Amino acid sequence: MIEPHPLVAMIHAVPAAQRTAEAAFAREFPQATVWNVLDDRLLDDARAAGGLTDALRRRMLRLIGHVLDGGARALLLTCSSYGEVVDTARVLWNVPVLKSDEAMFQAALAGPYRRIAVVASTAPAVPAAVAQLEALVPQVRPNRPLDIVTALSEEAATADDPDAAARHLADALRAAGGTDVDAVLLAQYSLTPAGDALAALAGVPVLDGAGAAARELRGLLSSPGGRTAAVAP
């Protein structure tokens, strides 16, 4: 049974991800008390450095330590670019610490999709998402082939509205040779509002990580064992 109001911390790199994650928790895990921590330089500094540096990894670990020392029962890292730091955090702290998109990736790999596209609007999110997806393949679908297409549209990050962002992402997907994919995965929470419009343009399911992560945390905090598989909607 879920305790009345478990404190769940979320560390964000952009305000849009915070809004998306809060909406997902309100819908999927309303019992949680949400604690938001925003460092809006995380992505800019990663871009400037050409990826994650040791200094940036240490910075994220300090943020993680801050919320867990503050009493958080679980943590969700909503920035996919920093997902690799979660592996270190899981060794250092004995509480659920989730990567942004693990639950979404597990659902995609367990599904019937043979060719999957990963789309993003910021460059560091692409290799981070692909690395997480590929790492899960041996666990979730070891005997089924998988093709991964990646598409990057930095224009989508500055689009005026979700429909415009979806058009930019669809253009990038076409340019990457992804018109025949079976599903599209959004590599960032900030792209979630564009999901429905992108699904209409691409003609295939579009999966996002925020709702999947909220459901997984709901399951983790209600399980005596602490860590479970993703919880179905």
N, C-alpha and C positions, 0 to 999 in steps of 0.2 A: 504494500500500500504506500502511496506517495505521501510523504509528510506534508503538513498543511501548506507551507510556502517555502520550498527549498530555494536557497540562494544560488542562482546560476549567473556566473559572470560571462560577459562576452567582450572580447577585445576586437576593436574595429580599426581599419585603416582609412575608411571614408565614411562620412555621415550617411550616405545612401545605403550602405550595408547595414548600418545600425537600424535605420527605419525598416528595412526589409526583414531583418531578423526579429525585431520587436513585433511586427505584424504576424510573422509566422508563429512566434511563441504565444501571442494572444489567441491565435486560432487553434494551435496544436497542443500547447502546454500551458494553459492559463493558470495552473496551480503555482507555477514558478514565480519567484521574485527575481526580477532581472536587474543585474548591475552592469551598466555599460561603461566601458573604458575606451576612449578614442585617442589615438595618436595619428593625427592627420599628416604627419611627415613620413610615415612608414613606407608608403609606395613611392613617393617622390625620391626619397633617399635610396631606395632599392634601384629605381630606374637610373639615378645618377651614378650609382656604383656598378651598374651592369649586372645586378643580381644581388643575392644575399652575401654579405660579408660577415666575418666573425663578430665584428662590432654590432651589426644589426641583429645577429642571432642572440648575442648577449643582451641587447636591449629588449628583445621580445621576452626572453627568459626573466628579465627583471619585472616586466609587466605581469607576466604569469605569476611570479612569486608574490607580487603585490596583491593580486586579487585572492589568491589561495591563502595567503597569510591573513587576509581580511575576512576569512570565513566562508568563501564560496564553496559550495558542495560539488560543483562541476564547472567546467569552463568550455566555452566554444570560441575558437579562433575563426573569425569570419573572413579573414584575408587569406586567400588561397596561396598567395606568394610566400607566406611564412609557414606553410603547412609542415615543412620538414622539421621545424623546431618542436612540434608536438611530440615527435619520437623521443627527443631528449627529455621533455617535460614529463612524459609518462614514466620514465625511469626515476626522475627526481621526486615526483609527488604521487601519492597513492589515492588519487581521486580521478574521476573521468575527465579527461582532457581530449576534446574532439577537434579534428581537422574540419575545415569548413564543409567539405563536400564528400566525405567518406560514405555517408549513408546514400547519397545520390549515386555515387559510383557503384556501390554494391547493388543497388536496385537496377542500374543500367546493365551491369554485367550478368545479373541473374535473369534478365529479360531475354526476349527473343532476338535482340539486335545483333547483327553481324558486323555492320559498319557504323561507327559512331563518330560524330563530329564534336570537337571541343572548341567552343568559341569564346573569345575574350576581347576586352577593350583596352587592356594594358599588357605590355609584353611579358613582364615577369610571371603573370598568371598562367601563361601557356605551358612552359616546361614544368612548372610546379604541378599543374593539373594532370598532365600526361604522365608524369612520374608516379603520382598517386594511383592513377587508373591502372597503369601497367603493373604496379606492385601488387594490386589486388587480384589480378588475373589468375595467378596460380592457385589462390585460395577459392575463388568464386566460380571460375569456369576453366579449369585446367585442360579440358579436352575439347574445347570449342574454339575455333579461330576467331580472331578479332582484328579488324582494321580500324585504325584511328586516323581521322583527318583533323587538322588544326586550322583555325581561321582567326586572324587578328584584325580588328577594326578599331583603331584608336579614335576614329571619328565618332564611334558610338558613345564614347565616354563624354563627349561634349554635345551630344544631340539635344535638340530642344525638347523632345518628348519621347515617350517609349516607342511610338510608331516609327519615328525617324531613326531611333537607335536600332530597331528591328531591321529597317531597310539597309542600314550600313552593315549590320551583321550578315544579312542575307547576301549582300553584294560580296562581302569577304568570303563567305562560304562558297559562292559560285566560283570566285577567282581561285580558290584553293582546290577546286575539283570535287566539291562535296555535294553536288546536286543529287547524288544517288544514295546518300546516307539513310540509315533506318531510324536514327534518333539524333537529337542535338542536346549536348550538355552545356549549360551555362557555367563558365569557369569562375564567375564572380557573383556575389549576392547583389551587387548594384545593378546587374543586368536583368534581374528577375521581373521588373515591370514590363520589360520588352518581350517576355516569354510567349504570351498568347499571340501577339502580332507576328513574332518570328515563326511560330508553329503554323500560322495561316500562310505565310509566305513560302516556307520550306515544305509544307505538306507532310510533316512528320512530327512525332511527339518531341516536345522540348522539356527537358527535366531541369529543375533548379534545386539547389542545396539547402535553402533555408528551412523549408517545411520538413524535409527529410531529417535534418539535424535536430530540429525541435522534437520530432517524434522519437528519435533515437535517445535523446537525453531523458525524455519522459520514461522510456523503458529502462534506461540505466539507473535512474534514481528510484525506480519502483522495484528493482531486482536486488535481492539480498546478495547476489554474487558480484554486483557492481558493474560488470561490463557484459553487454549482450549484443546481439545482432540488431540491425535497424528494425524499428517497429513499423509495421505496415500502417497506412492511413486508416 
